[in-house]
Amino acid sequence: MKAVTRLEMETGRNLQLRPHEYQMKRRFFKSIYVCLVAFLWCAAVVVFMEGAALVYQLRMERSNPLIAAYRAGQPLPESDSSLDINAVDIFLPEEVGGWDTRPVPSAIDTSLEQALAWGPLHSGGGEERQAHRAAFFNLSPDARELYARLRKEMILVFSPDKQIIKVYGSDKFFFEGIQYVLFRVAICSSGIVSAVYNALDTALKSGQPETFSLYWPNPVEPMAVLSASCIPAPGGGENGGNGCVFVSLNPDEITTGPAGQLPEDSRWVVPHYRFKPNYAGSTHPGFTTNSLGFRDVERAVPKPEGMFRIVCVGGSTTQEGATNESTFPALLEARLRNVFPGKEIEVVNAGVPGIATPLHLLRLPDYLALEPDLVILHLGVNDTLLKHNMWLVNFLPAHLRSARMFFPSIGAPSLETFQDFHREYMGRNLALMSFLFQRQGAAVAFASIAWPHPETITAKERQYYNYQGQYTWEFPAFKLDTYAKYIKESNLVLQDAAAAVDGIYIPVAENLRGGVSLFTDFCHMTPAGIEAKTEILFKAIRPILEKRFQEIQRTG
């Protein structure tokens, strides 16, 4: 009787479970079905969007004469957009920093002065550098950041459990937010993380510095080999942190691996950092460098007595021109010499394409060796692109034509995010550069970067510039409107920097507006554009020099 009851009970349980199991399986297959349908719908939408983007692109390439001429390698046709060149008053303080006043050591704390003394001007090597690194723990936080930027080092402060608690240097944004996650993913297979941890263990165990190498992107066929050193914190980390890893990102100290070798006829010693001295290769017709490695005629160092020397520091917007003689520094020198007969005036072209302010800091010894009386900083484009050149921003536009055509800036940083980033990185670098120039007795002028204003150009010109942003530049997630709001903010950083250091602000962008008659792309200029920019700079600098020459004559 009991056995029958148990059987009935077990059968009842099975009958009760089977509907539940059936429902579970039904939900499972329904979920798969829904996911499959959703995937197919998404795929259909993507295919449709890609097809529409292709049709739109082909039609645009055929109907837009600017794009058609650009693709054919022909001169761009004339445009009927308005051309606006003005000349308004520049920002000139009553007392110009570097001429009337100079930064003095008492204006900053002793810790910052110590870091300045260790910077690129007296970089030293070997034992001296290790001694500076060991004393790094005794510096104030601001002095640590200054030291890292002057040396172009990434400095990682580790806790006892190997957690990064602080990063110093101009590349610390790699360790911020989602960028840090992507950076860790990128280096996980390179052996860099394990090399850092091994060096940290060895240094902390021995109590002595541990020097090691990092291979990028991998040890088998590296493009670059970076030198690094781990320094244990004195006193067991009483000053914060258990140990520091110093990674040198100075291009002069990075060993090029087999995958990073340059062609023999390259104009570069290090791309986007330093030209070869006395270059006259066939790869770049009309481009030559002097013995100092600048795109310029020969310049005497030290500076001859009685010479008034202007040094133009910037990127491709400074060095651009079909020939050395057609760059804006060369044109500006000719104009100034013409209106100041009998005065020895030189305008040196120290522009380097692709260089940003972190590397300009490293080139400071080269700029200061020219003994400038006036420095024109024409900067902002490459520092602006730094925030935009990120995997997350460019992923969709790089892989989907529809993203490039219809919403290229979908992943672009907000203006507020860009403002915070730009003022921390470029703003700090500008302040440091200005301080060192002015301390040597040079005035600093900040010249804003012009761009094709979307409201003053034709629809076809706008289309042309957006097309260039998608296919010519290395950042496919670019369009003119996005670039315009970023570079406008960058110019505000220049303006604020000028006001903060009693510098001169020259409003090039505010007084130069036009389309393809002036601009070949977002920032680079036609010969007419270079001439127009030179005219604005000349009108701004002429009264400054008149006043300066009068002061020099009066004081003897």
C-alpha positions as CSV (number, residue, x, y, z in Angstrom):
1,M,0.0,0.0,0.0
2,K,2.8,2.4,0.9
3,A,4.7,1.5,-2.4
4,V,1.7,2.4,-4.5
5,T,1.3,5.6,-2.6
6,R,4.9,6.6,-3.2
7,L,4.6,5.8,-6.9
8,E,1.5,7.9,-7.2
9,M,3.2,10.7,-5.3
10,E,6.3,10.6,-7.6
11,T,4.1,10.5,-10.7
12,G,2.2,13.5,-9.4
13,R,5.4,15.4,-8.9
14,N,6.5,14.6,-12.4
15,L,3.1,15.8,-13.8
16,Q,3.5,19.0,-11.8
17,L,7.1,19.6,-13.0
18,R,6.6,18.9,-16.7
19,P,4.5,22.1,-17.4
20,H,7.2,24.2,-15.6
21,E,10.0,22.6,-17.6
22,Y,8.0,23.1,-20.8
23,Q,7.5,26.8,-19.9
24,M,11.2,27.2,-19.3
25,K,12.1,25.7,-22.6
26,R,9.5,27.7,-24.4
27,R,10.9,30.9,-22.8
28,F,14.4,29.9,-23.8
29,F,13.6,29.3,-27.4
30,K,11.4,32.5,-27.5
31,S,14.4,34.5,-26.2
32,I,16.6,33.1,-28.9
33,Y,14.0,33.8,-31.5
34,V,13.6,37.4,-30.2
35,C,17.4,37.9,-30.2
36,L,17.7,36.5,-33.7
37,V,15.0,38.7,-35.0
38,A,16.5,41.7,-33.3
39,F,19.9,40.9,-34.8
40,L,18.5,40.4,-38.2
41,W,16.6,43.7,-38.0
42,C,19.8,45.5,-36.8
43,A,21.8,43.9,-39.6
44,A,19.1,45.0,-42.1
45,V,19.2,48.6,-40.7
46,V,23.0,48.6,-40.9
47,V,23.0,47.3,-44.4
48,F,20.4,49.8,-45.4
49,M,22.3,52.7,-43.7
50,E,25.6,51.6,-45.3
51,G,24.0,51.5,-48.7
52,A,22.4,54.9,-48.2
53,A,25.8,56.2,-47.1
54,L,27.5,54.8,-50.1
55,V,24.9,56.3,-52.5
56,Y,25.2,59.7,-50.6
57,Q,29.0,59.6,-50.8
58,L,29.1,58.8,-54.5
59,R,26.6,61.5,-55.3
60,M,28.5,64.0,-53.2
61,E,31.8,63.1,-54.9
62,R,30.3,63.7,-58.3
63,S,28.2,66.7,-57.6
64,N,30.6,68.7,-55.3
65,P,33.2,70.3,-57.6
66,L,35.5,70.9,-54.6
67,I,35.6,67.2,-53.6
68,A,35.9,66.1,-57.3
69,A,38.9,68.4,-57.8
70,Y,40.4,67.2,-54.5
71,R,40.1,63.6,-55.5
72,A,41.5,64.2,-58.9
73,G,44.5,66.1,-57.4
74,Q,43.6,69.3,-59.2
75,P,43.5,72.9,-57.9
76,L,40.2,73.7,-56.1
77,P,37.8,75.9,-58.1
78,E,37.0,79.4,-56.9
79,S,34.3,79.8,-54.3
80,D,31.7,82.5,-53.8
81,S,32.0,82.4,-50.0
82,S,32.6,85.7,-48.2
83,L,36.2,86.6,-47.3
84,D,36.6,88.7,-44.2
85,I,40.1,90.0,-43.1
86,N,40.1,92.6,-40.3
87,A,42.6,94.1,-37.9
88,V,41.5,94.9,-34.4
89,D,43.5,95.9,-31.4
90,I,45.6,93.2,-29.8
91,F,45.8,92.4,-26.1
92,L,49.0,94.2,-24.9
93,P,49.5,94.6,-21.1
94,E,50.9,97.8,-19.6
95,E,53.9,95.8,-18.4
96,V,55.0,93.1,-20.8
97,G,56.3,89.9,-19.1
98,G,59.8,89.2,-20.1
99,W,60.6,92.8,-21.1
100,D,59.2,95.0,-18.3
101,T,59.0,92.3,-15.7
102,R,60.5,88.9,-15.3
103,P,59.5,85.8,-13.2
104,V,61.9,85.4,-10.3
105,P,62.6,82.4,-8.0
106,S,60.8,84.1,-5.1
107,A,57.6,84.0,-7.0
108,I,57.4,80.2,-6.7
109,D,58.2,77.9,-3.8
110,T,61.6,76.2,-3.4
111,S,60.3,72.8,-4.4
112,L,59.2,74.1,-7.8
113,E,62.5,75.9,-8.3
114,Q,64.2,72.6,-7.5
115,A,62.2,70.8,-10.2
116,L,63.0,73.5,-12.7
117,A,66.7,73.1,-12.0
118,W,66.3,69.4,-12.7
119,G,64.4,69.9,-16.0
120,P,65.6,69.6,-19.6
121,L,67.9,72.6,-19.2
122,H,70.1,70.5,-17.0
123,S,68.8,67.1,-17.5
124,G,72.0,65.2,-16.8
125,G,72.0,61.4,-17.1
126,G,72.8,58.2,-15.3
127,E,73.5,58.7,-11.6
128,E,72.4,62.3,-11.6
129,R,69.0,61.4,-13.0
130,Q,68.6,58.6,-10.5
131,A,69.4,61.0,-7.7
132,H,66.7,63.4,-8.9
133,R,64.2,60.5,-9.1
134,A,65.1,59.4,-5.6
135,A,64.5,63.0,-4.4
136,F,61.2,63.1,-6.2
137,F,59.3,61.9,-3.1
138,N,60.3,65.1,-1.3
139,L,58.8,67.4,-3.9
140,S,55.4,69.1,-3.5
141,P,52.6,67.7,-5.7
142,D,52.8,70.7,-8.1
143,A,56.6,70.3,-8.3
144,R,56.2,66.6,-9.1
145,E,53.9,67.4,-12.0
146,L,56.3,70.1,-13.3
147,Y,59.2,67.7,-13.1
148,A,57.3,65.0,-15.0
149,R,56.3,67.4,-17.8
150,L,59.7,68.9,-18.2
151,R,61.3,65.4,-18.5
152,K,58.4,63.9,-20.5
153,E,58.2,61.1,-18.0
154,M,55.1,59.1,-17.0
155,I,55.5,58.6,-13.2
156,L,53.3,56.0,-11.5
157,V,53.0,56.0,-7.7
158,F,52.1,52.5,-6.4
159,S,50.6,51.5,-3.1
160,P,51.9,48.5,-1.1
161,D,49.3,46.2,-2.8
162,K,50.5,47.4,-6.3
163,Q,47.6,49.7,-7.0
164,I,48.3,52.9,-8.9
165,I,47.4,55.7,-6.5
166,K,48.7,58.7,-8.5
167,V,50.0,59.5,-12.0
168,Y,52.1,62.5,-13.0
169,G,53.0,63.8,-16.4
170,S,51.4,65.0,-19.6
171,D,50.3,61.5,-20.5
172,K,48.4,60.7,-17.3
173,F,45.0,60.9,-19.1
174,F,45.7,57.3,-20.2
175,F,45.0,56.4,-16.6
176,E,41.7,58.2,-16.3
177,G,38.2,56.8,-16.7
178,I,37.4,54.3,-19.4
179,Q,40.6,55.3,-21.2
180,Y,42.5,53.4,-18.5
181,V,40.4,50.3,-19.1
182,L,41.1,50.5,-22.8
183,F,44.8,51.2,-22.2
184,R,45.1,48.1,-19.9
185,V,43.4,46.0,-22.6
186,A,45.8,47.3,-25.2
187,I,49.0,46.5,-23.2
188,C,47.8,43.2,-21.6
189,S,49.6,41.1,-24.3
190,S,52.7,43.3,-24.5
191,G,54.3,42.1,-21.3
192,I,54.5,45.7,-20.0
193,V,52.3,45.1,-16.9
194,S,54.3,42.1,-15.8
195,A,57.6,43.9,-16.4
196,V,56.5,46.8,-14.2
197,Y,55.3,44.5,-11.4
198,N,58.5,42.4,-11.5
199,A,60.7,45.6,-11.3
200,L,58.5,46.9,-8.5
201,D,59.0,43.6,-6.5
202,T,62.7,43.6,-7.1
203,A,63.2,47.2,-6.1
204,L,61.1,47.0,-2.9
205,K,62.8,43.8,-1.9
206,S,66.4,45.1,-2.4
207,G,65.6,48.7,-1.4
208,Q,67.6,49.8,-4.5
209,P,66.5,51.3,-7.8
210,E,65.7,48.8,-10.6
211,T,66.2,49.8,-14.2
212,F,64.4,47.9,-16.9
213,S,63.0,48.2,-20.5
214,L,59.5,48.2,-21.9
215,Y,58.8,46.9,-25.4
216,W,56.0,48.4,-27.5
217,P,53.8,46.8,-28.8
218,N,55.5,43.5,-28.0
219,P,59.0,42.2,-27.2
220,V,59.2,40.1,-30.4
221,E,59.1,42.9,-33.0
222,P,58.9,46.2,-31.1
223,M,58.3,49.5,-32.7
224,A,59.9,51.2,-29.7
225,V,61.9,50.3,-26.6
226,L,61.3,52.6,-23.6
227,S,63.7,52.9,-20.6
228,A,62.1,52.8,-17.1
229,S,63.2,52.7,-13.5
230,C,61.5,51.8,-10.3
231,I,62.5,53.7,-7.2
232,P,61.4,52.5,-3.7
233,A,60.0,55.1,-1.5
234,P,62.4,56.2,1.3
235,G,61.2,55.5,4.8
236,G,58.8,52.8,3.7
237,G,56.5,55.3,1.9
238,E,56.1,57.9,4.6
239,N,55.8,60.6,1.9
240,G,52.9,58.8,0.1
241,G,53.2,55.7,-2.0
242,N,55.3,52.6,-1.7
243,G,57.4,53.1,-4.8
244,C,57.5,55.0,-8.1
245,V,57.9,53.8,-11.6
246,F,59.5,56.4,-14.0
247,V,58.9,55.7,-17.7
248,S,60.8,58.0,-20.1
249,L,58.6,59.1,-23.0
250,N,61.2,61.5,-24.3
251,P,61.5,60.8,-28.0
252,D,65.3,61.4,-27.9
253,E,65.6,58.6,-25.4
254,I,63.3,56.0,-27.0
255,T,65.1,53.3,-29.0
256,T,63.5,52.6,-32.3
257,G,62.7,48.9,-32.9
258,P,62.8,47.0,-36.2
259,A,59.1,47.8,-36.8
260,G,59.6,51.5,-36.4
261,Q,62.5,52.2,-38.7
262,L,62.2,55.3,-40.9
263,P,63.0,55.5,-44.7
264,E,66.5,56.6,-45.5
265,D,65.3,59.8,-47.2
266,S,62.9,60.7,-44.3
267,R,63.2,64.3,-43.2
268,W,62.7,63.2,-39.6
269,V,65.0,62.2,-36.8
270,V,61.9,61.5,-34.8
271,P,58.5,62.0,-36.5
272,H,56.5,65.0,-35.3
273,Y,59.3,66.0,-33.0
274,R,62.7,66.7,-34.6
275,F,63.8,67.3,-38.2
276,K,67.1,66.1,-39.6
277,P,69.7,68.9,-39.7
278,N,70.7,70.1,-43.1
279,Y,68.0,68.1,-44.8
280,A,67.5,68.6,-48.6
281,G,65.9,65.3,-49.7
282,S,63.8,64.7,-52.7
283,T,60.8,63.4,-50.7
284,H,59.7,66.9,-49.8
285,P,60.5,69.4,-52.7
286,G,60.8,72.9,-51.5
287,F,61.6,71.8,-47.9
288,T,65.1,72.2,-46.4
289,T,66.4,72.5,-42.9
290,N,69.3,74.4,-41.4
291,S,72.1,73.0,-39.2
292,L,69.8,73.5,-36.2
293,G,67.1,71.2,-37.7
294,F,64.6,74.0,-38.3
295,R,62.8,74.8,-41.6
296,D,64.7,78.0,-42.0
297,V,67.8,79.7,-43.3
298,E,71.0,79.4,-41.2
299,R,70.8,81.2,-37.9
300,A,73.8,82.2,-35.7
301,V,74.0,80.8,-32.2
302,P,74.8,82.6,-30.0
303,K,72.7,85.5,-31.3
304,P,74.8,88.3,-32.9
305,E,74.9,91.6,-30.8
306,G,72.2,94.0,-31.9
307,M,70.0,91.4,-33.4
308,F,66.3,91.4,-32.5
309,R,65.1,87.8,-32.9
310,I,61.6,86.5,-33.1
311,V,61.0,82.7,-32.7
312,C,57.8,81.2,-34.1
313,V,56.9,78.1,-32.1
314,G,54.1,75.9,-33.4
315,G,53.1,72.9,-35.5
316,S,52.2,72.5,-39.2
317,T,50.3,75.8,-39.2
318,T,53.7,77.5,-38.5
319,Q,56.0,75.5,-40.8
320,E,53.5,75.1,-43.7
321,G,54.3,76.6,-47.2
322,A,55.3,75.3,-50.6
323,T,58.8,76.6,-50.1
324,N,60.8,77.8,-47.1
325,E,60.4,81.4,-48.4
326,S,56.5,81.1,-48.5
327,T,56.0,80.3,-44.8
328,F,54.5,83.0,-42.6
329,P,57.8,83.4,-40.5
330,A,59.8,84.1,-43.7
331,L,57.1,86.5,-45.0
332,L,56.9,88.2,-41.7
333,E,60.6,88.7,-41.5
334,A,60.6,90.3,-45.0
335,R,57.8,92.7,-44.0
336,L,59.4,93.7,-40.7
337,R,62.8,94.3,-42.3
338,N,61.2,96.5,-44.9
339,V,59.5,98.8,-42.4
340,F,62.5,98.9,-40.0
341,P,65.4,99.7,-42.3
342,G,68.8,99.5,-40.5
343,K,67.4,97.2,-37.8
344,E,68.7,93.6,-37.7
345,I,65.5,91.5,-37.4
346,E,65.2,87.8,-37.7
347,V,62.0,85.7,-37.6
348,V,62.9,82.0,-37.0
349,N,60.6,79.2,-38.2
350,A,60.6,76.7,-35.4
351,G,57.4,74.9,-36.5
352,V,57.2,71.1,-36.5
353,P,54.2,69.3,-38.0
354,G,52.2,67.2,-35.5
355,I,54.0,68.4,-32.4
356,A,51.9,69.3,-29.3
357,T,52.8,71.3,-26.2
358,P,54.1,68.3,-24.2
359,L,56.9,67.9,-26.7
360,H,57.4,71.6,-27.1
361,L,58.4,71.6,-23.5
362,L,61.2,69.1,-24.4
363,R,62.3,71.3,-27.3
364,L,62.6,74.4,-25.0
365,P,66.4,74.1,-24.8
366,D,66.5,74.4,-28.6
367,Y,64.2,77.4,-28.6
368,L,66.0,79.1,-25.7
369,A,69.4,78.6,-27.4
370,L,68.2,80.9,-30.1
371,E,68.1,83.7,-27.5
372,P,64.7,85.1,-28.6
373,D,63.5,88.6,-27.8
374,L,60.0,87.7,-28.8
375,V,58.3,84.3,-29.0
376,I,55.1,83.8,-31.0
377,L,53.2,80.7,-29.8
378,H,50.9,79.6,-32.6
379,L,49.5,76.4,-30.9
380,G,46.4,74.4,-30.3
381,V,45.5,72.2,-33.2
382,N,47.6,69.1,-32.2
383,D,46.7,69.4,-28.5
384,T,43.0,69.6,-29.6
385,L,43.4,66.4,-31.6
386,L,44.9,64.7,-28.7
387,K,41.6,64.4,-26.9
388,H,39.8,63.4,-30.1
389,N,42.3,60.7,-31.1
390,M,40.9,58.0,-28.9
391,W,39.6,54.5,-29.7
392,L,36.2,55.1,-28.2
393,V,35.6,58.3,-30.3
394,N,36.8,56.8,-33.6
395,F,35.6,53.2,-33.4
396,L,32.2,53.5,-35.2
397,P,33.3,56.1,-37.9
398,A,36.4,54.0,-38.6
399,H,34.4,50.9,-39.4
400,L,31.0,52.1,-40.7
401,R,30.6,54.4,-43.7
402,S,27.2,55.5,-42.4
403,A,28.8,56.7,-39.1
404,R,31.4,58.7,-41.0
405,M,28.8,60.2,-43.3
406,F,25.8,60.9,-41.0
407,F,27.0,61.1,-37.4
408,P,30.8,61.1,-37.3
409,S,31.1,62.9,-33.9
410,I,28.6,60.6,-32.0
411,G,31.3,59.6,-29.6
412,A,33.1,62.9,-29.4
413,P,33.8,64.3,-25.9
414,S,31.4,67.0,-24.7
415,L,32.6,70.6,-24.8
416,E,32.7,70.6,-21.0
417,T,34.9,67.4,-20.9
418,F,37.2,68.9,-23.6
419,Q,37.5,72.2,-21.7
420,D,38.6,70.5,-18.5
421,F,41.0,68.3,-20.4
422,H,42.5,71.1,-22.5
423,R,43.0,73.5,-19.6
424,E,44.7,70.9,-17.5
425,Y,47.1,69.7,-20.2
426,M,47.7,72.5,-22.7
427,G,47.0,75.3,-20.3
428,R,49.6,74.1,-17.8
429,N,52.2,73.5,-20.5
430,L,51.7,77.0,-21.9
431,A,52.1,78.5,-18.4
432,L,55.4,76.7,-17.9
433,M,56.7,77.5,-21.4
434,S,55.9,81.2,-20.9
435,F,57.6,81.3,-17.5
436,L,60.9,79.9,-18.9
437,F,60.8,82.2,-22.0
438,Q,60.1,85.3,-19.9
439,R,62.7,84.4,-17.3
440,Q,65.3,84.6,-20.1
441,G,64.0,88.0,-21.1
442,A,61.7,87.1,-24.0
443,A,58.2,88.5,-24.4
444,V,55.6,85.9,-25.3
445,A,52.8,86.4,-27.9
446,F,49.9,84.0,-28.3
447,A,48.5,83.9,-31.8
448,S,45.1,82.2,-32.1
449,I,44.4,79.5,-34.7
450,A,42.0,80.3,-37.5
451,W,39.5,77.9,-39.1
452,P,36.8,77.9,-41.8
453,H,33.9,79.3,-39.9
454,P,30.8,77.2,-40.7
455,E,28.5,80.3,-40.7
456,T,30.6,82.1,-43.4
457,I,31.2,79.3,-45.9
458,T,28.9,77.8,-48.5
459,A,27.2,74.4,-48.1
460,K,29.5,72.8,-50.6
461,E,32.6,74.1,-48.7
462,R,31.2,72.7,-45.5
463,Q,30.6,69.4,-47.3
464,Y,34.2,69.4,-48.6
465,Y,35.7,70.1,-45.2
466,N,33.7,67.3,-43.6
467,Y,34.8,65.0,-46.3
468,Q,38.4,65.8,-45.6
469,G,37.9,65.2,-41.9
470,Q,36.6,61.7,-42.8
471,Y,39.3,60.6,-45.3
472,T,42.3,62.9,-45.2
473,W,43.0,63.3,-41.5
474,E,43.9,60.3,-39.2
475,F,40.7,60.9,-37.1
476,P,37.6,59.7,-39.0
477,A,35.3,60.9,-36.3
478,F,35.8,64.6,-37.3
479,K,33.5,67.1,-38.7
480,L,33.9,70.9,-39.1
481,D,31.3,71.9,-36.4
482,T,33.0,69.7,-33.8
483,Y,36.4,71.0,-34.6
484,A,35.2,74.6,-34.7
485,K,33.8,74.5,-31.1
486,Y,37.0,72.7,-29.8
487,I,39.5,75.1,-31.5
488,K,37.5,78.1,-30.3
489,E,37.8,76.9,-26.8
490,S,41.6,76.3,-27.4
491,N,41.9,79.9,-28.5
492,L,40.3,81.0,-25.2
493,V,43.0,79.0,-23.4
494,L,45.6,81.0,-25.3
495,Q,43.9,84.2,-24.4
496,D,43.7,83.3,-20.7
497,A,47.3,82.2,-20.8
498,A,48.3,85.6,-22.2
499,A,46.4,87.4,-19.5
500,A,47.9,85.3,-16.7
501,V,51.5,85.9,-17.7
502,D,51.3,89.5,-19.0
503,G,51.8,88.2,-22.5
504,I,50.5,89.5,-25.8
505,Y,47.4,88.0,-27.5
506,I,47.2,88.3,-31.3
507,P,43.6,87.6,-32.5
508,V,44.3,85.9,-35.9
509,A,41.2,83.7,-35.8
510,E,39.0,86.6,-34.7
511,N,40.1,88.6,-37.8
512,L,40.4,86.0,-40.5
513,R,37.4,84.3,-41.9
514,G,36.9,82.5,-45.2
515,G,36.6,79.2,-47.0
516,V,38.6,77.4,-49.6
517,S,40.3,80.6,-50.8
518,L,42.1,80.6,-47.4
519,F,41.9,77.1,-46.0
520,T,42.8,73.7,-47.7
521,D,41.3,71.9,-44.7
522,F,40.3,72.6,-41.1
523,C,43.5,74.4,-40.2
524,H,46.0,74.4,-43.0
525,M,46.1,77.3,-45.4
526,T,46.5,78.1,-49.1
527,P,49.2,80.5,-50.2
528,A,46.6,83.3,-50.0
529,G,45.7,82.2,-46.5
530,I,49.3,82.3,-45.3
531,E,49.7,85.8,-46.8
532,A,46.5,86.9,-45.0
533,K,47.7,85.5,-41.7
534,T,51.1,87.1,-42.2
535,E,49.4,90.5,-42.7
536,I,47.5,90.2,-39.4
537,L,50.6,89.2,-37.5
538,F,52.6,92.1,-39.1
539,K,50.0,94.7,-38.2
540,A,49.9,93.4,-34.6
541,I,53.7,93.1,-34.2
542,R,54.8,96.3,-35.9
543,P,53.6,98.8,-33.2
544,I,55.0,96.4,-30.5
545,L,58.5,96.6,-32.1
546,E,58.2,100.3,-32.6
547,K,57.6,100.7,-28.9
548,R,60.3,98.2,-28.0
549,F,63.0,99.8,-30.2
550,Q,62.2,103.2,-28.6
551,E,62.6,101.8,-25.1
552,I,65.9,100.1,-26.0
553,Q,67.2,103.4,-27.6
554,R,66.0,105.4,-24.5
555,T,67.7,103.1,-22.0
556,G,70.8,102.8,-24.1
